[in-house]
């Protein structure tokens, strides 16, 4: 989630773990010949896949920036309209391809019918409208960079002031 952190986090998903006779408890996690930390193994889990966080991956570079040339604000007769364009850049410096889940978010107007948020261009992202979450599942090849852009529009009464956009 580049809005919150520009770091990529590795996740390991282990299937077929039911046949390993695991006991509940702490486990030390090692990755790329280095100690990452500890996790808790819960074999009473009702899912068929155990997920482990392997920490930050410094070989994936993620940048998020607002494109000022494509962002604009205009005042109509009774309302103000603002549009924002955000660009996400993902660069893979690894020697192998990776699959990533990239997430970001557009603002969500809760408790007010006066404020309308519309996704104008989602760059093929899946939108979860309740939370405004955008998500991409992509493959990034070795030494490759990919750009994702999205544009959203906010319409609200011109006498109101919005914060946190």
Biotite code that builds the C-alpha atoms (Angstrom):
import biotite.structure as struc

atoms = struc.array([
    struc.Atom([0.000, 0.000, 0.000], chain_id="A", res_id=1, res_name="UNK", atom_name="CA", element="C"),
    struc.Atom([2.234, 2.832, -1.264], chain_id="A", res_id=2, res_name="UNK", atom_name="CA", element="C"),
    struc.Atom([0.097, 5.507, 0.417], chain_id="A", res_id=3, res_name="UNK", atom_name="CA", element="C"),
    struc.Atom([1.060, 4.049, 3.799], chain_id="A", res_id=4, res_name="UNK", atom_name="CA", element="C"),
    struc.Atom([4.530, 2.643, 3.092], chain_id="A", res_id=5, res_name="UNK", atom_name="CA", element="C"),
    struc.Atom([6.798, 2.618, 0.059], chain_id="A", res_id=6, res_name="UNK", atom_name="CA", element="C"),
    struc.Atom([8.173, -0.787, 1.062], chain_id="A", res_id=7, res_name="UNK", atom_name="CA", element="C"),
    struc.Atom([7.047, -4.112, -0.382], chain_id="A", res_id=8, res_name="UNK", atom_name="CA", element="C"),
    struc.Atom([6.331, -6.935, 2.066], chain_id="A", res_id=9, res_name="UNK", atom_name="CA", element="C"),
    struc.Atom([6.904, -10.589, 1.285], chain_id="A", res_id=10, res_name="UNK", atom_name="CA", element="C"),
    struc.Atom([4.238, -13.090, 2.199], chain_id="A", res_id=11, res_name="UNK", atom_name="CA", element="C"),
    struc.Atom([4.636, -16.861, 2.100], chain_id="A", res_id=12, res_name="UNK", atom_name="CA", element="C"),
    struc.Atom([1.553, -19.011, 1.636], chain_id="A", res_id=13, res_name="UNK", atom_name="CA", element="C"),
    struc.Atom([1.985, -22.663, 2.617], chain_id="A", res_id=14, res_name="UNK", atom_name="CA", element="C"),
    struc.Atom([-0.551, -25.180, 1.375], chain_id="A", res_id=15, res_name="UNK", atom_name="CA", element="C"),
    struc.Atom([-0.686, -28.851, 2.309], chain_id="A", res_id=16, res_name="UNK", atom_name="CA", element="C"),
    struc.Atom([0.433, -28.068, 5.850], chain_id="A", res_id=17, res_name="UNK", atom_name="CA", element="C"),
    struc.Atom([-2.248, -30.338, 7.376], chain_id="A", res_id=18, res_name="UNK", atom_name="CA", element="C"),
    struc.Atom([-0.057, -33.439, 6.851], chain_id="A", res_id=19, res_name="UNK", atom_name="CA", element="C"),
    struc.Atom([2.916, -31.954, 8.771], chain_id="A", res_id=20, res_name="UNK", atom_name="CA", element="C"),
    struc.Atom([1.526, -32.614, 12.290], chain_id="A", res_id=21, res_name="UNK", atom_name="CA", element="C"),
    struc.Atom([2.357, -29.084, 13.427], chain_id="A", res_id=22, res_name="UNK", atom_name="CA", element="C"),
    struc.Atom([1.972, -28.005, 17.042], chain_id="A", res_id=23, res_name="UNK", atom_name="CA", element="C"),
    struc.Atom([0.772, -24.524, 17.982], chain_id="A", res_id=24, res_name="UNK", atom_name="CA", element="C"),
    struc.Atom([3.595, -22.215, 18.990], chain_id="A", res_id=25, res_name="UNK", atom_name="CA", element="C"),
    struc.Atom([6.220, -19.677, 18.016], chain_id="A", res_id=26, res_name="UNK", atom_name="CA", element="C"),
    struc.Atom([8.469, -20.317, 15.034], chain_id="A", res_id=27, res_name="UNK", atom_name="CA", element="C"),
    struc.Atom([11.619, -18.530, 13.888], chain_id="A", res_id=28, res_name="UNK", atom_name="CA", element="C"),
    struc.Atom([11.527, -17.414, 10.272], chain_id="A", res_id=29, res_name="UNK", atom_name="CA", element="C"),
    struc.Atom([14.635, -17.353, 8.042], chain_id="A", res_id=30, res_name="UNK", atom_name="CA", element="C"),
    struc.Atom([14.686, -16.044, 4.481], chain_id="A", res_id=31, res_name="UNK", atom_name="CA", element="C"),
    struc.Atom([17.614, -15.475, 2.073], chain_id="A", res_id=32, res_name="UNK", atom_name="CA", element="C"),
    struc.Atom([20.072, -16.819, 4.671], chain_id="A", res_id=33, res_name="UNK", atom_name="CA", element="C"),
    struc.Atom([18.944, -14.254, 7.221], chain_id="A", res_id=34, res_name="UNK", atom_name="CA", element="C"),
    struc.Atom([16.813, -14.210, 10.346], chain_id="A", res_id=35, res_name="UNK", atom_name="CA", element="C"),
    struc.Atom([13.622, -12.248, 9.775], chain_id="A", res_id=36, res_name="UNK", atom_name="CA", element="C"),
    struc.Atom([11.767, -12.672, 13.048], chain_id="A", res_id=37, res_name="UNK", atom_name="CA", element="C"),
    struc.Atom([9.209, -14.819, 14.754], chain_id="A", res_id=38, res_name="UNK", atom_name="CA", element="C"),
    struc.Atom([5.685, -15.819, 13.905], chain_id="A", res_id=39, res_name="UNK", atom_name="CA", element="C"),
    struc.Atom([2.989, -17.904, 15.529], chain_id="A", res_id=40, res_name="UNK", atom_name="CA", element="C"),
    struc.Atom([1.882, -21.144, 13.914], chain_id="A", res_id=41, res_name="UNK", atom_name="CA", element="C"),
    struc.Atom([-1.748, -21.987, 14.517], chain_id="A", res_id=42, res_name="UNK", atom_name="CA", element="C"),
    struc.Atom([-2.535, -25.497, 13.223], chain_id="A", res_id=43, res_name="UNK", atom_name="CA", element="C"),
    struc.Atom([-6.130, -25.136, 14.448], chain_id="A", res_id=44, res_name="UNK", atom_name="CA", element="C"),
    struc.Atom([-6.661, -22.689, 11.597], chain_id="A", res_id=45, res_name="UNK", atom_name="CA", element="C"),
    struc.Atom([-9.638, -23.552, 9.436], chain_id="A", res_id=46, res_name="UNK", atom_name="CA", element="C"),
    struc.Atom([-8.023, -22.363, 6.219], chain_id="A", res_id=47, res_name="UNK", atom_name="CA", element="C"),
    struc.Atom([-6.217, -24.607, 3.780], chain_id="A", res_id=48, res_name="UNK", atom_name="CA", element="C"),
    struc.Atom([-3.260, -22.194, 3.502], chain_id="A", res_id=49, res_name="UNK", atom_name="CA", element="C"),
    struc.Atom([-1.023, -20.807, 6.258], chain_id="A", res_id=50, res_name="UNK", atom_name="CA", element="C"),
    struc.Atom([0.278, -17.290, 5.609], chain_id="A", res_id=51, res_name="UNK", atom_name="CA", element="C"),
    struc.Atom([3.599, -15.998, 6.952], chain_id="A", res_id=52, res_name="UNK", atom_name="CA", element="C"),
    struc.Atom([4.918, -12.461, 6.783], chain_id="A", res_id=53, res_name="UNK", atom_name="CA", element="C"),
    struc.Atom([8.560, -12.528, 5.647], chain_id="A", res_id=54, res_name="UNK", atom_name="CA", element="C"),
    struc.Atom([9.173, -8.819, 6.212], chain_id="A", res_id=55, res_name="UNK", atom_name="CA", element="C"),
    struc.Atom([10.265, -6.052, 3.868], chain_id="A", res_id=56, res_name="UNK", atom_name="CA", element="C"),
    struc.Atom([11.710, -6.768, 0.440], chain_id="A", res_id=57, res_name="UNK", atom_name="CA", element="C"),
    struc.Atom([14.223, -4.053, -0.471], chain_id="A", res_id=58, res_name="UNK", atom_name="CA", element="C"),
    struc.Atom([14.600, -5.376, -4.031], chain_id="A", res_id=59, res_name="UNK", atom_name="CA", element="C"),
    struc.Atom([11.123, -4.113, -4.953], chain_id="A", res_id=60, res_name="UNK", atom_name="CA", element="C"),
    struc.Atom([10.982, -0.334, -5.234], chain_id="A", res_id=61, res_name="UNK", atom_name="CA", element="C"),
    struc.Atom([7.568, 1.338, -5.051], chain_id="A", res_id=62, res_name="UNK", atom_name="CA", element="C"),
    struc.Atom([6.922, 5.037, -5.534], chain_id="A", res_id=63, res_name="UNK", atom_name="CA", element="C"),
    struc.Atom([3.668, 6.974, -5.281], chain_id="A", res_id=64, res_name="UNK", atom_name="CA", element="C"),
    struc.Atom([3.219, 10.515, -6.542], chain_id="A", res_id=65, res_name="UNK", atom_name="CA", element="C"),
    struc.Atom([0.441, 12.913, -7.401], chain_id="A", res_id=66, res_name="UNK", atom_name="CA", element="C"),
    struc.Atom([0.617, 14.098, -11.016], chain_id="A", res_id=67, res_name="UNK", atom_name="CA", element="C"),
    struc.Atom([0.056, 17.832, -10.744], chain_id="A", res_id=68, res_name="UNK", atom_name="CA", element="C"),
    struc.Atom([-0.383, 18.376, -14.486], chain_id="A", res_id=69, res_name="UNK", atom_name="CA", element="C"),
    struc.Atom([-3.440, 16.112, -14.516], chain_id="A", res_id=70, res_name="UNK", atom_name="CA", element="C"),
    struc.Atom([-4.938, 17.216, -11.182], chain_id="A", res_id=71, res_name="UNK", atom_name="CA", element="C"),
    struc.Atom([-7.299, 20.168, -11.282], chain_id="A", res_id=72, res_name="UNK", atom_name="CA", element="C"),
    struc.Atom([-9.869, 22.088, -9.303], chain_id="A", res_id=73, res_name="UNK", atom_name="CA", element="C"),
    struc.Atom([-12.832, 24.068, -10.595], chain_id="A", res_id=74, res_name="UNK", atom_name="CA", element="C"),
    struc.Atom([-15.764, 25.861, -9.027], chain_id="A", res_id=75, res_name="UNK", atom_name="CA", element="C"),
    struc.Atom([-19.178, 25.513, -10.603], chain_id="A", res_id=76, res_name="UNK", atom_name="CA", element="C"),
    struc.Atom([-22.343, 27.378, -9.627], chain_id="A", res_id=77, res_name="UNK", atom_name="CA", element="C"),
    struc.Atom([-23.101, 25.479, -6.410], chain_id="A", res_id=78, res_name="UNK", atom_name="CA", element="C"),
    struc.Atom([-20.310, 22.962, -6.089], chain_id="A", res_id=79, res_name="UNK", atom_name="CA", element="C"),
    struc.Atom([-16.586, 22.498, -6.259], chain_id="A", res_id=80, res_name="UNK", atom_name="CA", element="C"),
    struc.Atom([-15.040, 19.721, -8.354], chain_id="A", res_id=81, res_name="UNK", atom_name="CA", element="C"),
    struc.Atom([-11.534, 18.419, -7.741], chain_id="A", res_id=82, res_name="UNK", atom_name="CA", element="C"),
    struc.Atom([-9.812, 15.687, -9.681], chain_id="A", res_id=83, res_name="UNK", atom_name="CA", element="C"),
    struc.Atom([-6.599, 13.969, -8.693], chain_id="A", res_id=84, res_name="UNK", atom_name="CA", element="C"),
    struc.Atom([-4.345, 11.666, -10.662], chain_id="A", res_id=85, res_name="UNK", atom_name="CA", element="C"),
    struc.Atom([-1.994, 9.376, -8.773], chain_id="A", res_id=86, res_name="UNK", atom_name="CA", element="C"),
    struc.Atom([0.850, 7.402, -10.331], chain_id="A", res_id=87, res_name="UNK", atom_name="CA", element="C"),
    struc.Atom([2.320, 4.260, -8.805], chain_id="A", res_id=88, res_name="UNK", atom_name="CA", element="C"),
    struc.Atom([5.669, 2.991, -10.064], chain_id="A", res_id=89, res_name="UNK", atom_name="CA", element="C"),
    struc.Atom([6.814, -0.544, -9.246], chain_id="A", res_id=90, res_name="UNK", atom_name="CA", element="C"),
    struc.Atom([10.386, -1.570, -10.100], chain_id="A", res_id=91, res_name="UNK", atom_name="CA", element="C"),
    struc.Atom([11.687, -5.113, -9.672], chain_id="A", res_id=92, res_name="UNK", atom_name="CA", element="C"),
    struc.Atom([15.479, -5.225, -9.134], chain_id="A", res_id=93, res_name="UNK", atom_name="CA", element="C"),
    struc.Atom([15.473, -8.985, -8.480], chain_id="A", res_id=94, res_name="UNK", atom_name="CA", element="C"),
    struc.Atom([16.911, -11.521, -10.903], chain_id="A", res_id=95, res_name="UNK", atom_name="CA", element="C"),
    struc.Atom([13.526, -13.253, -11.177], chain_id="A", res_id=96, res_name="UNK", atom_name="CA", element="C"),
    struc.Atom([9.931, -12.252, -11.853], chain_id="A", res_id=97, res_name="UNK", atom_name="CA", element="C"),
    struc.Atom([7.541, -11.575, -8.956], chain_id="A", res_id=98, res_name="UNK", atom_name="CA", element="C"),
    struc.Atom([3.782, -11.502, -8.550], chain_id="A", res_id=99, res_name="UNK", atom_name="CA", element="C"),
    struc.Atom([2.583, -8.635, -6.404], chain_id="A", res_id=100, res_name="UNK", atom_name="CA", element="C"),
    struc.Atom([-0.670, -7.463, -4.882], chain_id="A", res_id=101, res_name="UNK", atom_name="CA", element="C"),
    struc.Atom([-0.611, -3.692, -5.110], chain_id="A", res_id=102, res_name="UNK", atom_name="CA", element="C"),
    struc.Atom([-3.228, -1.720, -3.178], chain_id="A", res_id=103, res_name="UNK", atom_name="CA", element="C"),
    struc.Atom([-4.178, 1.929, -2.880], chain_id="A", res_id=104, res_name="UNK", atom_name="CA", element="C"),
    struc.Atom([-7.295, 3.844, -1.973], chain_id="A", res_id=105, res_name="UNK", atom_name="CA", element="C"),
    struc.Atom([-9.524, 6.622, -3.187], chain_id="A", res_id=106, res_name="UNK", atom_name="CA", element="C"),
    struc.Atom([-11.358, 8.796, -0.635], chain_id="A", res_id=107, res_name="UNK", atom_name="CA", element="C"),
    struc.Atom([-14.691, 7.556, 0.697], chain_id="A", res_id=108, res_name="UNK", atom_name="CA", element="C"),
    struc.Atom([-17.485, 9.962, 1.668], chain_id="A", res_id=109, res_name="UNK", atom_name="CA", element="C"),
    struc.Atom([-19.286, 8.603, 4.720], chain_id="A", res_id=110, res_name="UNK", atom_name="CA", element="C"),
    struc.Atom([-22.187, 10.265, 6.477], chain_id="A", res_id=111, res_name="UNK", atom_name="CA", element="C"),
    struc.Atom([-22.793, 12.865, 3.790], chain_id="A", res_id=112, res_name="UNK", atom_name="CA", element="C"),
    struc.Atom([-24.843, 12.772, 0.620], chain_id="A", res_id=113, res_name="UNK", atom_name="CA", element="C"),
    struc.Atom([-23.398, 16.127, -0.452], chain_id="A", res_id=114, res_name="UNK", atom_name="CA", element="C"),
    struc.Atom([-19.972, 14.670, -1.218], chain_id="A", res_id=115, res_name="UNK", atom_name="CA", element="C"),
    struc.Atom([-19.575, 12.401, -4.242], chain_id="A", res_id=116, res_name="UNK", atom_name="CA", element="C"),
    struc.Atom([-16.368, 10.543, -5.089], chain_id="A", res_id=117, res_name="UNK", atom_name="CA", element="C"),
    struc.Atom([-16.065, 8.913, -8.511], chain_id="A", res_id=118, res_name="UNK", atom_name="CA", element="C"),
    struc.Atom([-13.245, 6.812, -9.928], chain_id="A", res_id=119, res_name="UNK", atom_name="CA", element="C"),
    struc.Atom([-12.692, 8.167, -13.447], chain_id="A", res_id=120, res_name="UNK", atom_name="CA", element="C"),
    struc.Atom([-9.814, 5.909, -14.497], chain_id="A", res_id=121, res_name="UNK", atom_name="CA", element="C"),
    struc.Atom([-8.627, 2.915, -12.494], chain_id="A", res_id=122, res_name="UNK", atom_name="CA", element="C"),
    struc.Atom([-5.893, 1.531, -14.762], chain_id="A", res_id=123, res_name="UNK", atom_name="CA", element="C"),
    struc.Atom([-7.595, -1.891, -14.709], chain_id="A", res_id=124, res_name="UNK", atom_name="CA", element="C"),
    struc.Atom([-7.728, -1.999, -10.905], chain_id="A", res_id=125, res_name="UNK", atom_name="CA", element="C"),
    struc.Atom([-10.386, -3.885, -8.969], chain_id="A", res_id=126, res_name="UNK", atom_name="CA", element="C"),
    struc.Atom([-12.421, -1.374, -6.914], chain_id="A", res_id=127, res_name="UNK", atom_name="CA", element="C"),
    struc.Atom([-14.013, -2.227, -3.588], chain_id="A", res_id=128, res_name="UNK", atom_name="CA", element="C"),
    struc.Atom([-16.513, 0.637, -3.372], chain_id="A", res_id=129, res_name="UNK", atom_name="CA", element="C"),
    struc.Atom([-17.343, 0.473, 0.348], chain_id="A", res_id=130, res_name="UNK", atom_name="CA", element="C"),
    struc.Atom([-13.732, 1.119, 1.421], chain_id="A", res_id=131, res_name="UNK", atom_name="CA", element="C"),
    struc.Atom([-12.558, 2.744, -1.816], chain_id="A", res_id=132, res_name="UNK", atom_name="CA", element="C"),
    struc.Atom([-9.787, 0.161, -2.097], chain_id="A", res_id=133, res_name="UNK", atom_name="CA", element="C"),
    struc.Atom([-8.080, -0.294, -5.448], chain_id="A", res_id=134, res_name="UNK", atom_name="CA", element="C"),
    struc.Atom([-6.112, -3.485, -6.003], chain_id="A", res_id=135, res_name="UNK", atom_name="CA", element="C"),
    struc.Atom([-3.959, -4.853, -8.778], chain_id="A", res_id=136, res_name="UNK", atom_name="CA", element="C"),
    struc.Atom([-2.532, -8.391, -9.045], chain_id="A", res_id=137, res_name="UNK", atom_name="CA", element="C"),
    struc.Atom([0.385, -8.177, -11.473], chain_id="A", res_id=138, res_name="UNK", atom_name="CA", element="C"),
    struc.Atom([3.517, -9.928, -12.589], chain_id="A", res_id=139, res_name="UNK", atom_name="CA", element="C"),
    struc.Atom([6.642, -7.777, -12.717], chain_id="A", res_id=140, res_name="UNK", atom_name="CA", element="C"),
    struc.Atom([9.509, -9.360, -14.627], chain_id="A", res_id=141, res_name="UNK", atom_name="CA", element="C"),
    struc.Atom([13.147, -9.136, -13.609], chain_id="A", res_id=142, res_name="UNK", atom_name="CA", element="C"),
    struc.Atom([14.621, -5.619, -13.997], chain_id="A", res_id=143, res_name="UNK", atom_name="CA", element="C"),
    struc.Atom([11.234, -4.339, -15.193], chain_id="A", res_id=144, res_name="UNK", atom_name="CA", element="C"),
    struc.Atom([9.272, -1.253, -14.144], chain_id="A", res_id=145, res_name="UNK", atom_name="CA", element="C"),
    struc.Atom([5.501, -0.884, -14.363], chain_id="A", res_id=146, res_name="UNK", atom_name="CA", element="C"),
    struc.Atom([3.348, 2.207, -13.941], chain_id="A", res_id=147, res_name="UNK", atom_name="CA", element="C"),
    struc.Atom([-0.216, 2.305, -12.670], chain_id="A", res_id=148, res_name="UNK", atom_name="CA", element="C"),
    struc.Atom([-2.274, 5.475, -12.683], chain_id="A", res_id=149, res_name="UNK", atom_name="CA", element="C"),
    struc.Atom([-5.696, 6.219, -11.344], chain_id="A", res_id=150, res_name="UNK", atom_name="CA", element="C"),
    struc.Atom([-7.833, 9.343, -11.421], chain_id="A", res_id=151, res_name="UNK", atom_name="CA", element="C"),
    struc.Atom([-10.704, 10.197, -9.132], chain_id="A", res_id=152, res_name="UNK", atom_name="CA", element="C"),
    struc.Atom([-13.072, 13.147, -8.867], chain_id="A", res_id=153, res_name="UNK", atom_name="CA", element="C"),
    struc.Atom([-14.617, 14.693, -5.767], chain_id="A", res_id=154, res_name="UNK", atom_name="CA", element="C"),
    struc.Atom([-17.762, 16.861, -5.995], chain_id="A", res_id=155, res_name="UNK", atom_name="CA", element="C"),
    struc.Atom([-18.891, 18.772, -2.934], chain_id="A", res_id=156, res_name="UNK", atom_name="CA", element="C"),
    struc.Atom([-20.719, 22.000, -2.019], chain_id="A", res_id=157, res_name="UNK", atom_name="CA", element="C"),
    struc.Atom([-18.466, 25.008, -2.556], chain_id="A", res_id=158, res_name="UNK", atom_name="CA", element="C"),
    struc.Atom([-19.103, 26.300, 0.976], chain_id="A", res_id=159, res_name="UNK", atom_name="CA", element="C"),
    struc.Atom([-17.547, 23.178, 2.546], chain_id="A", res_id=160, res_name="UNK", atom_name="CA", element="C"),
    struc.Atom([-13.878, 22.588, 3.234], chain_id="A", res_id=161, res_name="UNK", atom_name="CA", element="C"),
    struc.Atom([-12.490, 19.056, 2.873], chain_id="A", res_id=162, res_name="UNK", atom_name="CA", element="C"),
    struc.Atom([-9.347, 17.881, 4.658], chain_id="A", res_id=163, res_name="UNK", atom_name="CA", element="C"),
    struc.Atom([-7.055, 14.950, 4.106], chain_id="A", res_id=164, res_name="UNK", atom_name="CA", element="C"),
    struc.Atom([-7.328, 14.659, 0.359], chain_id="A", res_id=165, res_name="UNK", atom_name="CA", element="C"),
])
